[in-house]
Amino acid sequence: MTITAQQALAPLPDPYHRLYQRVLAVCQPDERIRGLWLSGSLARGTADPGSDLDLLFALADDSYDQFIAGWRDWLDALTSTLLVKQPPGRILIFTALTPELCRMDGVFEKVGHLPESPFRTRITVIDRDGLDAQIPAPVDGPGPDVDKIAGLLAEFWRVQAISAPMINGRKDLLAARSGIDLSIQMLYELFVETNQPLPPMGVKQFNARLTAAQRALLESFPPYGADVRSLTIAGRAVVDAMQTHGRAASERVGAVYPEELATAVRAELERRLPIE
């Protein structure tokens, strides 16, 4: 179902709607801007109150260099900002945070580059030249990456091998706690990779990348602090989860599960970090 810009923007809080109206007021009279689209979760119809205002701009080829040279002045004329970041790249991308804590992300492309744009899901706001016809059709992403899954499994068990020396030897319980944080993150990444292909989504979308059962598991781990008992109990729960789900993931995608490594590490943990 096709959604309009207003429908896509509806979940955003009021300050975003004021910011969007300011974007329109600045862009509509600027003939250098030949096209403006909503992107990200707005374009996918999955926006919620925590979403950003994601925008795509198409600039006339002969105006691109001049516009880019002064793009910060353009942004300052659009809105005041608390923070602006510009990652390096072939095309200009910026992220801005306004005084009302609205997050606005923008991408500037040349009109001539639209047929090869990686930003394929968008909702038209301004299109002076029929540019929509030049946007490539969306394609599904690749399936699970076997090498990435194998690498996650090996790294997970390497981290567990350091757990006992951190707790019993070095007695660095903060480092051990960080190791559990990292281990849970790797289990999350394993789930995400086995769920591929997934639709494009922002980095803040964690739940949407998981099945209900995967989310419930990640939320079920016991709390842990910087003490031996809670670290041992939580660490064992994470290890048990990876033993089950890591093996299942490797079997599903045809990756080699590091059975010898996992068996050796589990035996060492049970010997040096027993649960009393």
Backbone bond lengths (Angstrom), bond angles and torsions (degrees), N, CA, C in turn:
res aa  C-N    CA-C-N  psi(-1)  N-CA   C-N-CA  omega(-1)  CA-C   N-CA-C  phi
1 M - - - 1.459 - - 1.520 109.58 -
2 T 1.318 116.84 132.28 1.451 122.01 178.89 1.524 109.48 -80.04
3 I 1.335 116.55 132.96 1.460 120.81 178.55 1.521 108.98 -114.57
4 T 1.308 116.04 150.58 1.454 121.12 179.42 1.520 110.19 -86.77
5 A 1.321 115.19 168.47 1.462 119.63 177.93 1.521 110.75 -60.64
6 Q 1.317 117.59 -42.76 1.460 120.46 -178.91 1.522 111.21 -64.43
7 Q 1.317 117.63 -38.93 1.462 120.27 176.93 1.529 110.82 -65.73
8 A 1.320 116.29 -40.31 1.461 120.21 -179.70 1.518 111.59 -65.27
9 L 1.327 116.69 -36.66 1.464 121.77 -177.35 1.521 113.17 -80.26
10 A 1.321 117.91 -15.20 1.465 121.80 -172.34 1.534 114.08 -52.87
11 P 1.349 121.16 -38.97 1.467 118.96 -177.64 1.528 114.58 -70.91
12 L 1.328 118.20 -15.75 1.465 120.02 -174.89 1.523 110.75 -75.14
13 P 1.333 117.55 148.19 1.474 120.93 177.61 1.528 111.67 -63.57
14 D 1.328 115.60 163.18 1.462 121.96 -175.08 1.531 114.27 -53.71
15 P 1.341 120.47 -40.64 1.472 118.42 -179.31 1.524 113.26 -58.45
16 Y 1.320 117.22 -30.46 1.461 119.93 178.12 1.527 111.31 -69.13
17 H 1.314 116.66 -34.52 1.465 119.52 179.22 1.523 110.05 -68.17
18 R 1.335 117.15 -37.50 1.462 119.72 176.11 1.524 110.70 -66.43
19 L 1.330 116.49 -40.21 1.457 120.05 178.03 1.528 110.65 -64.20
20 Y 1.314 117.13 -41.58 1.462 121.19 179.08 1.529 110.80 -61.64
21 Q 1.321 117.58 -42.27 1.459 120.12 178.16 1.528 111.02 -63.26
22 R 1.328 116.39 -34.37 1.459 119.56 176.69 1.530 110.60 -68.22
23 V 1.325 117.29 -38.52 1.466 121.00 175.89 1.529 109.88 -58.78
24 L 1.316 116.66 -46.17 1.463 119.88 179.30 1.525 111.33 -61.58
25 A 1.320 116.21 -42.42 1.463 119.93 -177.81 1.520 111.70 -63.23
26 V 1.337 117.15 -33.00 1.458 121.07 -179.95 1.526 111.48 -82.46
27 C 1.326 117.36 -37.78 1.465 120.46 -172.98 1.521 113.91 -82.32
28 Q 1.312 117.61 -36.05 1.465 119.19 -173.78 1.528 113.72 -59.23
29 P 1.336 119.83 -41.29 1.471 118.25 179.44 1.529 114.05 -84.67
30 D 1.323 118.15 -4.32 1.472 121.55 -175.75 1.528 108.87 -91.22
31 E 1.318 117.17 101.64 1.460 121.88 -175.13 1.525 112.82 -68.48
32 R 1.315 117.52 -15.01 1.469 119.31 175.98 1.529 110.73 -67.39
33 I 1.306 116.48 -29.40 1.463 122.26 179.31 1.519 107.85 -88.07
34 R 1.336 115.88 104.54 1.464 120.79 -175.03 1.531 111.97 -89.19
35 G 1.322 115.79 -19.69 1.460 118.58 179.50 1.518 110.74 -151.88
36 L 1.328 115.78 147.15 1.468 122.75 176.14 1.524 107.40 -140.69
37 W 1.332 115.65 132.24 1.460 121.50 -179.05 1.526 110.23 -134.96
38 L 1.325 116.39 153.70 1.459 122.28 164.74 1.525 108.00 -83.45
39 S 1.320 115.30 144.52 1.456 119.93 -177.74 1.525 109.42 -132.72
40 G 1.333 116.56 -169.18 1.456 122.46 175.58 1.514 112.88 60.86
41 S 1.352 115.58 -144.35 1.465 120.35 -177.45 1.522 111.39 -64.73
42 L 1.336 117.37 -27.55 1.464 119.43 176.82 1.521 110.52 -60.51
43 A 1.325 116.52 -46.25 1.460 121.03 -178.06 1.531 111.81 -71.11
44 R 1.333 116.28 -29.10 1.465 119.38 180.00 1.523 112.23 -81.93
45 G 1.333 117.18 -8.38 1.457 120.07 -178.63 1.501 113.31 75.32
46 T 1.343 117.43 22.79 1.465 121.28 -178.40 1.525 111.77 -118.19
47 A 1.329 117.31 16.16 1.466 120.60 -177.42 1.526 110.78 -65.61
48 D 1.327 115.90 152.72 1.451 123.13 174.89 1.529 107.54 -142.19
49 P 1.325 119.16 -179.93 1.468 119.47 -176.84 1.527 114.68 -60.77
50 G 1.316 118.23 -14.62 1.453 120.68 178.22 1.521 113.97 -95.68
51 S 1.331 117.85 5.73 1.463 121.00 -176.94 1.525 111.76 -79.86
52 D 1.326 115.33 159.77 1.457 122.46 176.25 1.526 109.97 -89.58
53 L 1.337 115.03 165.42 1.457 120.84 168.48 1.526 106.74 -91.01
54 D 1.328 116.07 98.11 1.461 122.32 -176.93 1.519 109.11 -96.81
55 L 1.344 116.14 125.50 1.456 121.83 -174.17 1.525 110.87 -128.93
56 L 1.331 115.60 142.93 1.456 122.65 173.04 1.528 108.23 -118.01
57 F 1.331 116.21 132.45 1.459 121.94 179.67 1.525 109.32 -119.76
58 A 1.328 117.09 134.32 1.464 121.78 172.51 1.522 107.56 -108.16
59 L 1.339 116.48 122.37 1.462 122.16 -178.55 1.517 110.17 -104.89
60 A 1.326 115.90 141.31 1.461 120.16 174.67 1.528 109.14 -55.16
61 D 1.329 117.00 135.30 1.459 121.07 -175.08 1.519 112.22 -54.40
62 D 1.340 117.14 -42.32 1.453 119.49 -176.06 1.533 113.06 -78.73
63 S 1.326 117.07 -4.03 1.469 121.31 177.38 1.522 112.29 -109.52
64 Y 1.335 116.31 -7.03 1.458 120.25 -169.98 1.533 112.07 -60.06
65 D 1.326 117.24 -53.36 1.461 119.99 -175.13 1.521 111.30 -61.39
66 Q 1.336 116.11 -41.98 1.457 119.29 -179.33 1.531 110.87 -66.16
67 F 1.326 117.00 -39.51 1.461 120.65 179.37 1.526 110.37 -65.64
68 I 1.331 116.11 -46.72 1.458 120.28 -176.59 1.526 110.92 -63.94
69 A 1.308 117.01 -35.24 1.464 119.98 179.74 1.526 111.15 -62.08
70 G 1.315 117.30 -28.94 1.456 120.33 -178.73 1.510 114.09 -117.53
71 W 1.328 117.27 24.11 1.451 119.45 -172.93 1.521 113.17 -64.42
72 R 1.339 119.15 -29.93 1.454 120.08 179.01 1.529 110.74 -67.75
73 D 1.335 116.98 -38.03 1.465 119.25 175.36 1.529 110.23 -63.30
74 W 1.345 116.13 -39.04 1.455 121.06 177.23 1.525 110.52 -60.90
75 L 1.340 116.69 -45.53 1.460 120.38 -179.67 1.529 110.78 -65.52
76 D 1.332 116.32 -41.12 1.468 119.71 179.49 1.525 111.50 -62.59
77 A 1.329 116.33 -32.64 1.461 119.79 177.54 1.525 111.22 -73.21
78 L 1.325 116.49 -25.12 1.460 120.84 -179.23 1.531 110.93 -79.54
79 T 1.349 116.38 -46.56 1.461 120.18 -176.66 1.518 109.91 -159.23
80 S 1.299 116.05 149.80 1.459 119.53 168.78 1.528 107.97 -74.50
81 T 1.314 116.78 154.79 1.462 121.20 -175.12 1.524 110.78 -137.75
82 L 1.317 114.77 150.49 1.462 121.41 172.03 1.518 111.36 -93.86
83 L 1.326 116.01 -27.32 1.460 121.35 -176.47 1.519 108.75 -155.73
84 V 1.322 115.92 136.73 1.459 121.88 174.69 1.523 107.87 -135.47
85 K 1.318 116.43 130.98 1.457 121.53 177.24 1.521 109.15 -124.69
86 Q 1.327 115.56 143.09 1.467 121.26 179.42 1.522 109.11 -132.03
87 P 1.327 118.26 97.58 1.464 120.20 176.92 1.526 110.17 -64.65
88 P 1.337 117.56 147.78 1.467 119.37 177.04 1.519 110.74 -69.87
89 G 1.339 116.17 152.49 1.458 119.62 177.84 1.508 111.39 167.44
90 R 1.333 114.78 174.27 1.465 120.95 -178.50 1.513 111.29 -68.95
91 I 1.310 117.45 -34.61 1.454 121.46 177.51 1.529 108.19 -112.39
92 L 1.320 115.76 155.02 1.451 119.62 -178.68 1.522 109.95 -79.47
93 I 1.313 114.94 124.57 1.458 122.69 173.83 1.518 107.35 -126.08
94 F 1.317 116.98 136.39 1.461 119.08 176.25 1.517 109.43 -136.29
95 T 1.311 115.29 156.20 1.458 121.62 170.70 1.511 107.02 -130.87
96 A 1.315 116.80 135.04 1.457 121.68 -175.42 1.522 110.04 -132.26
97 L 1.331 114.77 148.31 1.457 122.31 176.27 1.523 107.47 -121.59
98 T 1.330 117.23 122.14 1.461 121.62 -175.10 1.529 110.40 -90.48
99 P 1.324 117.89 168.59 1.472 120.02 177.64 1.523 114.12 -60.09
100 E 1.325 117.84 -23.48 1.466 120.86 175.25 1.528 111.44 -88.82
101 L 1.342 116.04 11.00 1.468 124.12 178.85 1.517 112.67 62.85
102 C 1.321 115.48 30.96 1.463 119.99 169.35 1.521 108.51 -81.57
103 R 1.314 115.28 136.37 1.461 121.52 177.52 1.530 108.29 -101.43
104 M 1.318 115.56 119.32 1.468 121.03 179.79 1.517 108.95 -121.64
105 D 1.321 116.27 124.95 1.460 122.13 176.71 1.525 108.31 -113.46
106 G 1.321 116.12 136.14 1.455 120.10 -179.25 1.511 112.11 -133.20
107 V 1.322 115.98 147.27 1.464 123.10 176.02 1.518 107.48 -129.20
108 F 1.340 116.99 128.50 1.463 122.17 177.96 1.523 109.19 -109.46
109 E 1.326 117.09 122.34 1.455 123.07 178.64 1.522 109.61 -123.19
110 K 1.317 115.06 153.29 1.458 119.46 170.29 1.527 109.18 -74.26
111 V 1.329 115.98 145.30 1.463 120.05 174.63 1.530 110.43 -54.11
112 G 1.331 116.70 -40.94 1.459 120.67 -178.19 1.509 114.45 -66.31
113 H 1.317 117.37 -16.15 1.464 120.84 -179.95 1.525 113.02 -96.45
114 L 1.329 118.12 -4.03 1.457 120.20 -176.74 1.528 113.99 -58.40
115 P 1.352 120.02 -36.93 1.465 118.30 -179.44 1.534 113.88 -63.08
116 E 1.319 117.66 -15.44 1.477 119.96 178.19 1.524 111.44 -115.84
117 S 1.320 117.28 17.83 1.457 120.94 -177.59 1.521 111.27 -65.18
118 P 1.337 117.74 136.85 1.466 119.62 173.86 1.527 112.38 -79.02
119 F 1.337 116.99 -9.76 1.467 121.55 -177.81 1.525 108.51 -95.17
120 R 1.316 115.64 93.81 1.465 119.55 -166.51 1.520 113.76 -104.45
121 T 1.307 118.04 -19.15 1.459 120.69 177.80 1.512 107.62 -103.21
122 R 1.333 116.66 117.30 1.465 121.21 -174.45 1.517 110.31 -155.78
123 I 1.326 114.81 157.27 1.465 122.16 176.77 1.522 107.69 -117.10
124 T 1.307 115.99 127.50 1.458 121.34 -175.11 1.523 111.94 -72.20
125 V 1.332 114.63 132.54 1.461 122.11 172.68 1.529 109.69 -113.66
126 I 1.336 116.56 -49.42 1.467 122.91 175.93 1.524 107.25 -131.30
127 D 1.318 117.29 130.76 1.465 121.86 175.40 1.523 107.65 -145.58
128 R 1.320 116.17 95.24 1.464 120.44 -174.61 1.532 112.73 -79.46
129 D 1.344 117.14 -20.21 1.462 119.51 -168.77 1.519 113.82 -129.52
130 G 1.334 118.61 20.24 1.455 119.89 -177.53 1.512 112.77 65.65
131 L 1.327 116.21 39.60 1.463 120.97 -174.10 1.521 112.97 -74.42
132 D 1.321 117.10 -21.27 1.469 118.86 -179.38 1.521 112.19 -54.09
133 A 1.319 116.51 -33.75 1.468 120.38 -177.75 1.520 112.11 -65.73
134 Q 1.343 117.89 -17.37 1.460 121.09 -178.10 1.535 113.38 -91.26
135 I 1.334 117.25 -9.02 1.462 120.15 -176.01 1.525 109.74 -77.37
136 P 1.334 118.47 127.67 1.469 120.03 179.06 1.528 111.52 -61.89
137 A 1.301 115.40 148.92 1.458 120.39 177.40 1.522 110.21 -69.55
138 P 1.334 118.35 144.73 1.471 120.48 177.16 1.522 111.01 -61.88
139 V 1.315 115.50 147.25 1.471 121.32 176.10 1.519 108.74 -128.42
140 D 1.314 116.39 150.98 1.458 120.95 177.30 1.525 109.78 -67.77
141 G 1.329 115.61 145.40 1.454 120.27 175.82 1.519 110.84 -75.10
142 P 1.333 116.15 174.40 1.465 119.54 179.46 1.517 111.57 -71.69
143 G 1.307 116.23 164.19 1.451 121.08 175.89 1.515 111.32 -78.85
144 P 1.325 117.99 -166.30 1.460 121.24 -177.58 1.530 112.03 -58.27
145 D 1.331 115.13 140.85 1.458 122.66 178.48 1.535 107.92 -90.62
146 V 1.328 116.58 108.44 1.465 121.56 -175.59 1.530 110.70 -60.80
147 D 1.321 117.28 -43.00 1.462 120.20 -178.76 1.521 111.37 -65.24
148 K 1.331 117.30 -38.06 1.462 119.94 179.02 1.521 110.74 -65.49
149 I 1.319 116.85 -41.48 1.461 120.27 178.97 1.525 110.49 -64.42
150 A 1.319 117.18 -44.18 1.466 120.09 178.01 1.522 110.77 -61.41
151 G 1.336 116.84 -39.99 1.459 120.71 179.18 1.515 111.89 -66.39
152 L 1.329 117.95 -40.15 1.462 120.99 177.80 1.530 111.23 -63.00
153 L 1.305 116.69 -42.45 1.462 120.11 -179.75 1.532 111.32 -63.61
154 A 1.327 116.24 -45.72 1.471 119.21 179.82 1.522 111.14 -63.65
155 E 1.327 116.96 -42.68 1.459 120.15 -179.12 1.527 111.25 -67.58
156 F 1.323 117.20 -36.71 1.459 120.02 178.00 1.522 110.54 -58.18
157 W 1.325 116.53 -49.25 1.467 118.80 -176.74 1.530 111.52 -72.22
158 R 1.314 118.31 -26.73 1.468 120.31 173.48 1.524 110.12 -64.16
159 V 1.336 116.12 -42.77 1.467 119.93 179.08 1.526 110.61 -63.87
160 Q 1.338 117.16 -39.88 1.473 119.04 179.68 1.525 111.34 -64.50
161 A 1.319 117.64 -31.09 1.458 121.03 -179.89 1.526 111.84 -65.74
162 I 1.327 117.31 -20.36 1.466 121.17 179.92 1.522 111.36 -90.05
163 S 1.334 117.64 -12.69 1.456 122.04 -171.46 1.533 112.47 -60.83
164 A 1.321 117.04 -52.46 1.465 119.67 -177.53 1.525 112.21 -62.24
165 P 1.345 119.85 -46.38 1.473 118.55 176.35 1.522 113.56 -59.22
166 M 1.329 117.29 -34.38 1.467 120.09 178.66 1.526 110.94 -65.90
167 I 1.331 115.98 -41.29 1.468 120.03 -174.99 1.525 111.79 -83.22
168 N 1.331 117.21 -51.39 1.466 120.18 -174.13 1.515 113.82 -86.81
169 G 1.324 116.43 -33.79 1.457 119.63 -176.60 1.510 112.90 -89.85
170 R 1.305 116.33 -66.85 1.458 121.00 -178.08 1.515 112.17 -76.05
171 K 1.335 116.24 -22.79 1.465 122.94 -177.56 1.533 111.35 56.54
172 D 1.318 115.12 38.01 1.462 121.54 177.22 1.525 107.03 -98.35
173 L 1.328 115.41 85.17 1.457 120.02 -174.09 1.529 112.21 -71.89
174 L 1.334 116.82 -25.85 1.457 118.65 175.36 1.526 110.63 -67.57
175 A 1.325 116.83 -40.05 1.461 120.06 176.69 1.528 110.35 -64.94
176 A 1.330 116.75 -39.52 1.462 120.41 178.94 1.530 110.74 -64.10
177 R 1.319 115.66 -39.60 1.468 119.18 177.53 1.522 110.50 -64.10
178 S 1.317 116.47 -41.72 1.464 120.10 176.84 1.522 110.83 -60.89
179 G 1.335 116.45 -35.31 1.461 120.15 178.27 1.516 112.64 -63.94
180 I 1.330 117.15 -36.85 1.466 119.71 177.19 1.525 109.94 -69.26
181 D 1.340 116.78 -41.64 1.465 119.64 175.78 1.533 110.18 -54.64
182 L 1.332 115.38 -47.34 1.455 120.52 -179.17 1.524 111.39 -63.91
183 S 1.313 116.72 -39.67 1.467 120.80 -178.72 1.528 111.54 -64.85
184 I 1.323 116.96 -40.76 1.468 120.37 177.11 1.520 109.90 -65.78
185 Q 1.337 117.08 -38.73 1.459 120.45 177.28 1.526 110.66 -62.12
186 M 1.337 117.35 -40.41 1.461 119.75 179.23 1.522 111.61 -67.27
187 L 1.345 117.29 -35.43 1.458 119.87 175.91 1.532 109.81 -65.02
188 Y 1.321 116.39 -41.35 1.472 120.44 175.64 1.530 110.37 -59.47
189 E 1.318 117.74 -47.45 1.465 121.34 -179.47 1.523 111.23 -62.32
190 L 1.330 116.83 -35.88 1.463 120.31 176.44 1.526 110.63 -62.43
191 F 1.333 116.45 -45.97 1.459 120.03 178.29 1.531 110.75 -59.32
192 V 1.326 116.06 -46.45 1.466 119.85 -178.13 1.523 110.61 -60.30
193 E 1.314 116.69 -43.40 1.462 119.46 -177.63 1.521 111.05 -67.58
194 T 1.326 118.19 -38.10 1.464 119.72 179.39 1.529 111.28 -71.01
195 N 1.340 117.63 -19.68 1.462 120.92 179.07 1.526 113.25 -86.41
196 Q 1.308 117.55 -2.94 1.464 120.26 -179.72 1.532 110.52 -66.01
197 P 1.362 117.85 149.31 1.466 126.31 2.81 1.522 112.34 -80.93
198 L 1.330 115.78 140.85 1.448 123.05 175.94 1.527 108.81 -114.88
199 P 1.309 117.79 153.07 1.469 118.41 176.00 1.518 110.23 -66.99
200 P 1.321 118.04 153.68 1.465 120.03 176.24 1.522 110.13 -57.81
201 M 1.318 116.68 141.26 1.461 120.97 177.57 1.516 109.42 -158.31
202 G 1.323 116.48 162.23 1.455 121.53 -178.09 1.520 112.73 -70.47
203 V 1.325 114.85 163.42 1.463 119.74 -175.95 1.521 111.96 -68.45
204 K 1.330 118.05 -20.34 1.465 120.01 -178.32 1.521 112.45 -84.09
205 Q 1.315 117.82 -1.27 1.458 121.80 -179.55 1.527 109.48 -89.78
206 F 1.322 117.13 94.67 1.452 121.46 177.92 1.528 111.04 -91.34
207 N 1.334 116.93 -53.53 1.460 120.38 -175.87 1.514 112.60 -57.72
208 A 1.326 116.88 -38.29 1.457 120.71 -175.34 1.517 112.56 -65.87
209 R 1.312 118.09 -18.46 1.461 121.53 -179.51 1.531 112.50 -88.48
210 L 1.312 117.07 -5.85 1.458 121.42 -173.04 1.519 111.81 -115.79
211 T 1.328 115.94 155.05 1.459 120.02 167.44 1.530 108.06 -77.96
212 A 1.322 116.32 164.93 1.466 120.31 179.33 1.529 110.66 -59.84
213 A 1.332 117.31 -40.40 1.467 120.46 -179.26 1.534 111.16 -67.24
214 Q 1.326 117.43 -39.97 1.462 120.42 178.38 1.522 110.98 -64.20
215 R 1.310 116.10 -43.61 1.465 119.78 178.70 1.524 110.41 -62.04
216 A 1.335 117.12 -44.86 1.465 120.47 -179.32 1.521 111.03 -60.13
217 L 1.332 117.05 -39.82 1.460 120.14 179.09 1.524 110.87 -63.95
218 L 1.319 117.13 -47.39 1.464 120.20 -178.01 1.523 111.79 -64.91
219 E 1.321 116.99 -27.63 1.464 120.65 178.94 1.526 112.30 -84.62
220 S 1.336 117.44 -7.73 1.461 120.57 -171.87 1.525 114.07 -94.40
221 F 1.330 118.18 -7.86 1.460 118.76 -175.57 1.526 110.47 -64.61
222 P 1.337 116.73 141.01 1.472 119.60 -178.00 1.526 111.27 -65.87
223 P 1.327 117.26 150.58 1.470 119.95 179.08 1.521 110.83 -65.54
224 Y 1.316 116.33 152.48 1.455 120.35 179.47 1.521 109.63 -144.31
225 G 1.323 114.20 146.06 1.459 121.17 176.92 1.507 109.59 -121.98
226 A 1.323 117.08 -151.33 1.465 121.01 178.52 1.524 109.35 -100.84
227 D 1.333 115.77 56.11 1.457 121.26 176.76 1.527 108.54 -136.75
228 V 1.328 115.46 151.10 1.464 120.62 -170.96 1.527 111.94 -61.07
229 R 1.318 117.83 -44.62 1.462 119.71 -174.10 1.532 111.82 -64.43
230 S 1.337 117.52 -50.53 1.467 118.77 -176.95 1.527 110.86 -67.36
231 L 1.320 117.43 -34.12 1.461 120.09 177.70 1.522 110.83 -66.64
232 T 1.315 116.23 -39.98 1.465 120.12 -179.56 1.520 111.29 -66.77
233 I 1.325 116.83 -44.49 1.463 120.52 -178.56 1.528 110.85 -66.21
234 A 1.327 116.24 -47.10 1.460 119.22 -179.66 1.523 111.27 -66.05
235 G 1.326 116.37 -42.17 1.454 119.75 179.70 1.514 112.09 -60.90
236 R 1.327 117.28 -39.86 1.465 120.38 178.75 1.528 110.68 -66.32
237 A 1.324 117.31 -37.81 1.470 120.07 179.46 1.528 110.87 -64.04
238 V 1.323 116.67 -40.21 1.465 120.03 179.34 1.525 110.13 -67.96
239 V 1.329 116.69 -41.46 1.467 121.25 178.59 1.532 110.45 -61.11
240 D 1.323 116.48 -44.52 1.465 119.60 179.43 1.527 110.78 -61.78
241 A 1.330 115.80 -40.04 1.465 119.40 -179.66 1.520 111.01 -64.66
242 M 1.330 116.48 -43.42 1.467 118.78 179.90 1.521 111.07 -68.27
243 Q 1.316 117.14 -35.72 1.459 119.53 178.58 1.524 110.37 -58.59
244 T 1.326 115.48 -41.95 1.465 119.70 -178.95 1.524 111.61 -76.25
245 H 1.319 115.88 -53.75 1.460 119.85 -171.21 1.531 112.41 -81.87
246 G 1.321 116.65 -28.02 1.454 118.90 175.88 1.512 111.72 -67.53
247 R 1.329 116.32 -42.48 1.461 119.45 177.23 1.530 110.52 -64.46
248 A 1.337 116.33 -42.14 1.467 119.56 179.64 1.529 110.94 -62.63
249 A 1.335 116.30 -39.62 1.467 119.78 179.65 1.514 111.10 -65.55
250 S 1.328 116.88 -43.22 1.459 119.91 -179.12 1.523 110.79 -64.68
251 E 1.307 117.29 -38.81 1.464 120.09 178.21 1.522 111.01 -66.85
252 R 1.324 115.88 -37.25 1.467 119.93 -177.63 1.522 111.98 -65.56
253 V 1.337 116.96 -40.44 1.470 119.61 -173.93 1.520 113.20 -101.51
254 G 1.334 117.43 -5.28 1.464 119.94 179.99 1.517 114.06 84.97
255 A 1.333 117.23 24.05 1.469 120.94 175.78 1.524 109.09 -87.57
256 V 1.327 115.91 156.85 1.463 121.01 177.75 1.528 108.67 -86.15
257 Y 1.334 116.13 120.98 1.463 119.88 177.80 1.524 108.98 -80.89
258 P 1.357 118.33 132.92 1.475 121.07 -176.98 1.528 111.38 -77.13
259 E 1.322 116.03 68.90 1.462 121.67 -171.65 1.528 112.22 -60.78
260 E 1.312 117.22 -46.07 1.470 120.01 -177.82 1.527 110.78 -62.78
261 L 1.343 116.12 -43.78 1.462 120.36 178.76 1.520 110.70 -63.09
262 A 1.326 117.19 -47.16 1.462 120.80 -178.03 1.524 111.27 -62.70
263 T 1.325 117.32 -41.23 1.468 120.82 -179.19 1.529 110.66 -64.60
264 A 1.318 117.01 -43.66 1.461 120.74 -179.70 1.529 111.21 -64.47
265 V 1.309 116.92 -42.61 1.467 120.32 -178.33 1.525 110.28 -68.11
266 R 1.317 118.11 -43.17 1.461 120.46 179.60 1.528 111.06 -61.73
267 A 1.306 116.99 -41.05 1.462 120.00 178.80 1.525 110.95 -62.89
268 E 1.321 116.90 -40.77 1.458 120.65 179.34 1.531 111.12 -67.00
269 L 1.320 117.25 -39.97 1.460 119.74 178.27 1.527 111.20 -64.14
270 E 1.323 117.22 -42.31 1.461 120.55 179.86 1.529 111.15 -65.89
271 R 1.331 116.13 -31.48 1.466 119.26 -179.75 1.525 111.76 -77.94
272 R 1.325 116.68 -45.32 1.469 119.99 -172.81 1.518 113.67 -94.79
273 L 1.342 117.64 -19.78 1.458 120.56 178.75 1.521 110.13 -130.87
274 P 1.337 117.55 64.42 1.470 119.56 178.82 1.514 110.73 -68.89
275 I 1.323 115.78 148.66 1.457 121.11 175.09 1.521 108.64 -88.65
276 E 1.313 116.45 114.37 1.487 120.16 -175.89 1.518 110.69 -96.62
